[in-house]
């Protein structure tokens, strides 16, 4: 049954279909995130005027884009009406170079006092580890006063909802993508975040 030239062709076709579906689905999810993502100005206004209190310690929110507000942070503020004293927004960018030297690893941008954006640059041959990137930034003096053992990492766990009325792929392909995404490696595990310091926020993404 599995002999002949047709079988590797069918297998290759299935693999190509799954890869193309994944790539298209990721683009649709990022487009949906972009519509939900708040601009930094809203975060500044929230931090200054709308938060009822500031919690002690440092909170790290993983962000898929180097601009705007991560959806996990939006959900956190919406439900708790507070922010931590120190908030760090971390984005990992994979560059086209095979390796990025340590001195160019961490790009640190202060949004306002107490809220900092960190962009970690990795080459495509390097393993992107957020903890090591933050440690390197601390050792280089770019993130003073942060205790890496006393950080809480907040990560969004997204549930994909296929919708016929939203332009994109056929619904059955979006359902396949939702299945693949549900069984993919969790963000915290992929980026080497310490498991004992992770809190996940669930978000539904319609595509």
BADRENLUM-708153 format. One line per 10 residues: number of its first residue (from 1); for each residue x, y, z of N, C-alpha, C. Coordinates in Angstrom, 2 decimals. Atoms other than C-alpha are relative to their C-alpha. Layout:
NUM	X:Y:Z:X:Y:Z:X:Y:Z; ...
END
This chain:
1	0.82:-1.21:0.00:0.00:0.00:0.00:0.85:1.26:0.00; -0.84:-1.18:-0.12:2.82:2.41:0.87:1.17:-0.04:-0.96; -1.06:0.09:0.99:4.91:1.55:-2.17:-0.38:0.82:-1.23; 0.26:-0.76:1.22:5.28:3.48:-5.40:0.29:1.47:0.19; -0.37:-1.41:-0.05:6.00:7.10:-6.28:-1.09:0.90:0.53; 1.09:-0.88:-0.43:2.57:8.41:-5.27:0.06:0.33:1.49; 0.05:-0.21:-1.46:3.09:8.00:-1.52:0.88:1.16:0.46; -0.79:-1.16:-0.43:6.04:10.42:-1.04:-0.55:1.31:-0.53; 0.60:-1.22:0.54:4.24:12.92:-3.29:-1.18:0.45:0.87; 1.13:-0.33:-0.87:1.09:12.74:-1.15:0.49:0.50:1.36
11	-0.55:-0.41:-1.28:3.14:12.97:2.04:0.58:1.41:-0.07; -0.57:-1.34:0.17:5.04:16.00:0.71:-1.11:1.04:-0.15; 1.12:-0.92:0.17:1.73:17.60:-0.29:-0.66:0.33:1.32; 0.61:-0.22:-1.31:0.30:17.14:3.21:0.88:0.91:0.86; -0.92:-0.83:-0.78:3.41:18.62:4.83:-0.02:1.44:-0.50; 0.04:-1.35:0.57:3.38:21.58:2.42:-1.30:0.71:0.37; 1.29:-0.59:-0.36:-0.32:22.15:3.10:-0.01:0.48:1.45; -0.03:-0.37:-1.42:0.22:22.17:6.87:0.90:1.21:0.23; -0.91:-1.13:-0.17:3.19:24.55:6.58:-0.63:1.29:-0.52; 0.63:-1.19:0.56:1.28:26.97:4.34:-1.18:0.45:0.87
21	1.13:-0.34:-0.89:-1.77:26.79:6.61:0.51:0.67:1.27; -0.56:-0.60:-1.20:0.39:27.53:9.64:0.48:1.44:-0.27; -0.51:-1.34:0.31:2.08:30.50:7.94:-1.14:0.99:-0.21; 1.14:-0.90:0.22:-1.22:31.98:6.77:-0.75:0.26:1.30; 0.69:-0.17:-1.27:-2.81:31.38:10.17:0.73:0.95:0.93; -0.79:-0.90:-0.85:0.04:33.14:11.99:-0.20:1.44:-0.45; 0.23:-1.36:0.51:-0.44:36.17:9.72:-1.38:0.51:0.39; 1.36:-0.41:-0.38:-4.18:36.22:10.42:-0.08:0.32:1.49; 0.01:-0.24:-1.44:-3.60:35.97:14.16:0.68:1.33:0.32; -0.70:-1.26:-0.26:-1.09:38.83:14.10:-0.85:1.19:-0.46
31	0.90:-1.07:0.45:-3.57:40.92:12.10:-1.10:0.24:1.03; 1.03:-0.13:-1.04:-6.24:40.19:14.73:0.57:0.63:1.26; -0.64:-0.60:-1.17:-3.80:41.02:17.52:0.16:1.51:-0.19; -0.21:-1.42:0.28:-3.03:44.34:15.83:-1.25:0.83:0.23; 1.26:-0.73:-0.20:-6.71:45.32:15.95:-0.35:0.11:1.48; 0.30:-0.01:-1.42:-6.94:44.44:19.65:1.05:0.73:0.83; -1.12:-0.54:-0.75:-3.57:45.86:20.67:-0.16:1.50:0.25; 0.08:-1.41:-0.35:-3.66:49.18:22.52:1.30:0.71:-0.35; -1.24:-0.76:0.19:-1.19:51.92:21.63:0.66:0.30:1.34; -0.74:-0.29:-1.22:1.49:52.83:24.15:-0.59:1.18:0.76
41	0.58:-1.17:-0.65:-0.27:56.14:24.84:-1.10:-0.40:0.98; 1.05:0.48:-0.90:-3.21:54.23:26.36:0.59:-0.61:1.27; -0.66:0.59:-1.15:-0.84:52.31:28.63:0.52:1.09:0.93; -0.51:-1.10:-0.82:0.77:55.54:29.81:-1.14:0.66:0.77; 1.15:-0.61:-0.66:-2.64:57.07:30.56:-0.54:-0.89:1.11; 0.48:0.94:-1.01:-3.71:53.93:32.40:0.90:0.00:1.23; -0.96:0.06:-1.11:-0.54:53.85:34.50:-0.06:1.26:0.84; -0.05:-1.28:-0.72:-0.80:57.53:35.41:-1.32:0.32:0.70; 1.28:-0.51:-0.51:-4.52:58.06:35.97:-1.02:-1.06:0.39; 1.08:0.95:-0.20:-6.51:54.81:36.04:0.32:-1.15:0.93
51	-0.34:1.11:-0.88:-4.58:52.32:38.16:-0.24:0.40:1.46; 0.34:-0.29:-1.39:-5.89:52.17:41.72:1.19:-0.20:0.93; -1.16:0.27:-0.86:-2.58:50.88:43.10:1.13:-0.56:-0.85; -1.15:0.62:0.65:0.91:49.71:42.16:0.49:-1.13:0.89; -0.42:1.18:-0.75:1.88:46.22:43.24:1.51:-0.03:0.12; -1.46:0.11:-0.12:5.37:45.56:44.60:0.56:-1.05:-0.94; -0.67:0.98:0.84:7.84:43.73:42.41:0.01:0.37:-1.47; -0.16:-0.19:1.44:8.52:43.35:38.70:-0.85:-1.00:-0.76; 0.80:0.86:0.88:6.15:41.97:36.05:0.55:0.10:-1.41; -0.45:0.07:1.39:7.38:40.85:32.64:-1.15:-0.51:-0.85
61	1.05:0.39:0.93:4.83:40.71:29.83:0.64:-0.28:-1.34; -0.54:0.34:1.31:5.78:38.89:26.65:-0.87:0.63:-1.08; 0.69:-0.71:1.07:4.87:40.88:23.54:0.44:-0.56:-1.34; -0.35:0.54:1.31:4.70:39.52:20.00:0.51:1.07:-0.95; -0.42:-1.11:0.86:5.37:42.98:18.49:0.78:1.01:0.83; -0.81:-0.97:-0.74:7.92:45.65:19.45:-0.68:1.36:0.15; 0.74:-1.24:-0.20:5.20:48.29:19.68:-1.39:-0.36:0.53; 1.31:0.26:-0.56:1.82:48.66:21.34:0.07:-0.73:1.33; 0.13:0.62:-1.31:0.59:46.93:24.48:-0.35:-1.47:-0.17; 0.34:1.43:0.08:0.63:43.10:24.88:-1.42:-0.26:0.49
71	1.37:0.29:-0.38:-2.84:41.61:25.10:-0.09:-0.51:1.44; 0.01:0.49:-1.38:-1.92:39.89:28.38:0.00:1.16:0.99; -0.02:-1.16:-0.88:-1.17:43.29:29.94:-1.34:0.72:-0.03; 1.32:-0.61:0.10:-4.44:44.71:28.64:-1.01:-0.76:0.85; 0.91:0.82:-0.79:-6.33:41.80:30.21:0.28:0.14:1.49; -0.37:-0.12:-1.41:-4.40:42.13:33.47:-0.55:1.29:0.60; 0.47:-1.29:-0.51:-5.22:45.82:33.89:-1.52:0.06:0.00; 1.46:-0.02:0.10:-8.82:45.33:32.76:-0.66:-0.69:1.19; 0.63:0.79:-1.06:-9.54:42.73:35.44:0.47:0.39:1.40; -0.55:-0.27:-1.33:-7.31:43.95:38.29:0.10:1.49:0.34
81	-0.07:-1.44:-0.20:-7.11:47.75:37.82:1.25:0.41:0.78; -1.27:-0.32:-0.65:-3.52:47.73:39.09:1.15:-0.30:-0.97; -1.23:0.33:0.71:0.02:47.62:37.74:1.09:-0.25:1.03; -1.15:0.18:-0.87:3.29:46.45:39.24:0.85:1.27:0.01; -0.89:-1.16:-0.08:5.85:49.00:40.34:0.95:0.05:-1.19; -0.90:0.07:1.17:8.09:47.82:37.51:-0.63:-0.94:-1.01; 0.58:0.79:1.08:6.66:46.58:34.21:1.00:-0.03:-1.15; -0.93:0.18:1.10:8.89:45.16:31.48:-0.72:-0.73:-1.13; 0.59:0.61:1.18:7.55:44.43:28.00:1.12:-0.60:-0.84; -1.11:0.70:0.66:9.74:41.83:26.29:-0.46:-0.56:-1.34
91	0.24:0.54:1.34:9.79:41.05:22.57:1.27:-0.67:-0.49; -1.13:0.72:0.59:12.05:38.49:20.90:-0.08:0.13:-1.52; -0.08:-0.12:1.45:13.14:39.23:17.32:1.10:-0.92:-0.51; -0.99:0.87:0.64:14.89:36.61:15.19:0.50:0.72:-1.25; -0.58:-0.76:1.10:17.26:38.39:12.82:0.46:-0.94:-1.12; -0.45:0.79:1.16:18.51:37.26:9.41:1.45:-0.45:0.14; -1.37:0.43:-0.25:22.08:36.99:10.71:-0.01:-1.30:0.81; -0.02:1.26:-0.76:23.11:33.58:12.09:0.19:0.20:1.49; -0.24:-0.25:-1.42:24.33:35.03:15.38:0.06:1.50:0.28; -0.05:-1.38:-0.46:23.90:38.30:17.25:0.92:0.05:1.23
101	-0.91:-0.05:-1.15:26.75:39.26:19.63:-0.71:0.47:1.27; 0.62:-0.32:-1.28:25.99:39.70:23.33:-0.22:1.49:0.19; 0.13:-1.44:-0.22:26.57:43.45:23.26:-1.16:0.60:-0.77; 1.15:-0.48:0.78:23.77:43.82:20.69:-1.28:-0.77:0.32; 1.14:0.87:-0.30:21.38:41.35:22.34:-1.23:0.79:0.47; 1.14:-0.64:-0.65:19.19:43.66:24.43:-0.08:1.48:-0.38; 0.30:-1.40:0.28:17.68:46.92:23.23:-1.05:0.44:1.02; 0.85:-0.42:-1.12:16.14:48.75:26.20:-0.53:1.40:-0.26; 0.66:-1.29:0.24:13.62:51.59:25.78:-0.90:0.29:1.19; 0.85:-0.40:-1.12:12.10:53.41:28.75:-1.21:0.76:-0.54
111	1.22:-0.65:0.46:8.47:54.28:27.96:-0.35:1.15:0.94; 0.10:-0.98:-1.08:7.88:56.09:31.25:0.70:-0.63:1.20; -0.62:0.62:-1.17:9.53:55.62:34.65:-0.86:-1.14:0.55; 0.71:1.17:-0.50:8.56:52.12:35.80:-0.52:-0.92:-1.08; 0.45:0.83:1.11:7.56:50.83:32.35:1.08:0.02:-1.08; -1.14:0.11:0.90:10.34:49.57:30.09:-0.29:-1.03:-1.07; 0.10:0.98:1.09:10.37:47.85:26.70:1.40:-0.56:-0.28; -1.27:0.68:0.29:13.12:45.28:26.06:-0.19:-0.83:-1.26; 0.02:0.78:1.23:13.73:43.92:22.57:1.26:-0.84:-0.04; -1.13:0.93:0.02:15.94:40.83:22.52:0.22:-0.48:-1.42
121	-0.34:0.38:1.37:17.72:40.16:19.23:0.82:-1.29:0.01; -0.70:1.28:0.13:18.77:36.61:18.35:0.19:-0.32:-1.48; -0.22:0.50:1.35:20.28:35.11:15.22:-0.80:-1.27:-0.23; 0.83:1.17:0.30:18.49:32.31:13.42:0.66:-1.31:0.40; -0.67:1.21:-0.47:21.10:29.82:14.64:0.11:-0.03:1.52; -0.06:-0.06:-1.45:20.71:30.84:18.29:-1.34:-0.39:0.61; 1.24:0.37:-0.70:18.19:29.56:20.82:-0.48:1.20:0.81; 0.47:-1.21:-0.69:16.05:32.48:22.04:-0.49:-0.29:1.42; 0.36:0.21:-1.40:16.01:32.34:25.84:-0.20:1.35:0.67; 0.32:-1.30:-0.58:14.28:35.26:27.55:0.75:0.23:1.30
131	-0.68:-0.17:-1.28:15.79:34.64:30.99:1.46:0.40:-0.21; -1.40:-0.32:0.24:19.34:34.68:29.63:0.15:1.39:-0.61; -0.05:-1.33:0.58:18.58:37.78:27.57:-0.17:1.09:1.04; 0.19:-0.98:-1.07:17.27:39.66:30.61:1.19:0.04:0.95; -1.18:0.05:-0.88:20.21:38.48:32.72:1.16:0.76:-0.65; -1.07:-0.71:0.71:22.60:39.79:30.07:-0.23:1.50:0.06; 0.31:-1.42:-0.08:20.80:43.15:30.05:0.28:0.54:1.40; -0.28:-0.41:-1.38:21.05:43.30:33.86:1.51:0.10:0.24; -1.45:0.00:-0.17:24.75:42.41:33.79:0.65:1.18:-0.72; -0.53:-1.13:0.76:25.34:45.15:31.21:-0.46:1.35:0.55
141	0.45:-1.24:-0.61:23.62:47.72:33.44:-1.17:0.65:-0.70; 1.12:-0.59:0.74:20.69:48.25:31.07:-1.32:-0.12:0.76; 1.20:0.19:-0.83:18.11:47.00:33.61:0.40:-0.02:1.47; -0.45:-0.02:-1.40:19.33:48.14:37.03:-1.14:-0.24:0.97; 0.97:0.16:-1.08:17.56:47.12:40.19:-1.01:-1.11:-0.18; 0.94:1.11:0.22:15.84:43.98:38.85:0.59:-1.29:0.55; -0.38:1.31:-0.53:16.02:40.70:40.75:-0.71:-1.07:-0.85; 0.59:0.96:0.93:15.47:37.95:38.17:-0.70:-1.15:0.71; 0.68:1.07:-0.74:14.43:35.49:40.88:-1.33:0.46:0.58; 1.23:-0.55:-0.57:11.59:37.80:41.95:-0.85:0.67:-1.08
151	0.77:-0.51:1.13:9.94:38.36:38.56:-1.19:-0.93:-0.25; 1.15:0.78:0.47:6.47:37.23:37.50:-0.16:0.24:-1.49; 0.16:-0.08:1.46:6.12:36.46:33.79:-1.46:-0.23:-0.34; 1.39:0.12:0.43:2.67:37.07:32.33:-0.02:-0.27:-1.51; -0.01:0.44:1.40:2.02:35.26:29.05:-1.43:-0.25:-0.46; 1.32:0.23:0.56:-1.05:35.24:26.85:-0.10:-1.39:-0.61; 0.30:1.31:0.60:-2.51:31.84:25.98:-1.22:0.19:-0.89; 1.05:-0.37:0.94:-4.58:32.32:22.85:-0.79:-1.21:-0.47; 0.90:0.99:0.57:-7.58:30.31:21.73:-0.52:0.55:-1.33; 0.38:-0.46:1.34:-8.27:30.57:18.00:-1.46:-0.37:-0.27
161	1.41:0.20:0.34:-11.93:30.99:16.98:-0.19:0.26:-1.49; 0.25:-0.22:1.43:-12.55:30.43:13.23:-1.35:0.68:-0.22; 1.23:-0.73:0.29:-15.16:32.81:11.79:-0.18:0.12:-1.51; 0.27:-0.12:1.43:-16.83:32.76:8.38:-0.10:1.45:-0.46; 0.23:-1.39:0.39:-17.59:36.49:8.43:1.24:0.87:0.07; -1.25:-0.75:-0.02:-13.94:37.54:8.86:0.86:-0.47:-1.17; -0.82:0.40:1.15:-11.82:37.59:5.68:1.27:-0.72:0.44; -1.19:0.77:-0.33:-9.02:35.06:5.74:0.03:-1.29:-0.79; 0.02:1.31:0.65:-8.74:31.36:4.96:-1.41:-0.58:0.05; 1.23:0.75:-0.16:-11.57:28.92:4.45:-0.11:-0.46:1.45
171	0.20:0.33:-1.41:-13.11:28.04:7.81:0.63:-1.35:0.35; -0.55:1.31:-0.30:-12.00:24.41:7.55:1.53:0.07:0.14; -1.45:-0.18:-0.16:-8.38:25.56:7.07:0.31:0.72:1.31; -0.19:-0.67:-1.28:-8.72:27.92:10.03:-0.18:-0.97:1.16; 0.18:1.02:-1.03:-9.99:24.95:12.05:1.24:-0.87:0.12; -1.26:0.76:-0.02:-6.88:22.98:11.04:1.08:0.80:0.70; -1.01:-0.85:-0.66:-4.70:25.94:12.09:-0.25:0.07:1.50; 0.33:-0.06:-1.42:-6.55:26.20:15.42:0.46:-1.28:0.71; -0.45:1.26:-0.58:-5.80:22.51:16.05:1.53:-0.02:0.14; -1.45:-0.04:-0.05:-2.11:22.99:15.20:0.48:0.95:1.10
181	-0.40:-0.99:-0.99:-1.87:26.09:17.39:-0.25:-0.51:1.41; 0.34:0.52:-1.32:-3.57:24.34:20.31:1.01:-1.04:0.47; -0.94:1.06:-0.35:-0.99:21.54:20.19:1.46:0.43:-0.16; -1.37:-0.50:0.13:2.05:23.74:19.60:0.65:0.15:1.38; -0.73:-0.21:-1.25:4.77:24.22:22.22:-0.42:1.31:0.64; 0.40:-1.22:-0.69:3.70:26.72:24.84:1.13:1.03:-0.04; -0.96:-1.09:0.13:5.39:30.12:24.66:1.05:-0.04:1.10; -0.94:0.00:-1.13:6.96:29.85:28.12:1.07:-1.07:-0.18; -0.96:1.09:0.18:8.57:26.50:27.32:0.94:0.30:-1.16; -0.82:-0.28:1.18:9.80:27.63:23.89:1.08:1.02:0.31
191	-0.96:-1.06:-0.28:11.50:30.75:25.26:0.76:-0.21:1.31; -0.78:0.33:-1.19:12.89:29.05:28.36:-0.31:0.85:1.21; 0.40:-0.79:-1.17:10.91:31.05:30.91:-0.10:-0.93:1.21; 0.10:0.85:-1.21:11.24:29.68:34.48:-1.46:-0.35:0.31; 1.39:0.44:-0.11:8.08:27.60:34.94:-0.66:0.44:1.29; 0.58:-0.38:-1.28:7.60:28.53:38.59:-0.34:1.47:0.11; 0.24:-1.45:-0.04:7.34:32.23:37.71:-0.99:0.44:-1.08; 0.85:-0.30:1.15:4.74:32.04:34.91:-1.46:0.05:0.41; 1.45:-0.10:-0.11:1.13:33.22:34.94:-0.54:0.19:-1.42; 0.58:-0.08:1.34:-0.99:32.68:31.80:-1.36:0.69:0.05
201	1.29:-0.65:0.18:-3.87:34.85:30.63:-0.61:-0.53:-1.30; 0.67:0.51:1.20:-6.37:33.31:28.22:-0.66:1.13:-0.79; 0.60:-0.99:0.90:-7.46:35.37:25.21:-0.55:-0.72:-1.22; 0.58:0.57:1.21:-9.81:34.43:22.38:0.30:0.92:-1.18; -0.35:-0.74:1.21:-8.64:35.49:18.92:-0.90:-0.52:-1.14; 0.86:0.38:1.11:-11.19:35.45:16.09:0.69:0.30:-1.32; -0.62:-0.19:1.31:-9.85:34.94:12.57:-0.96:-0.46:-1.08
END
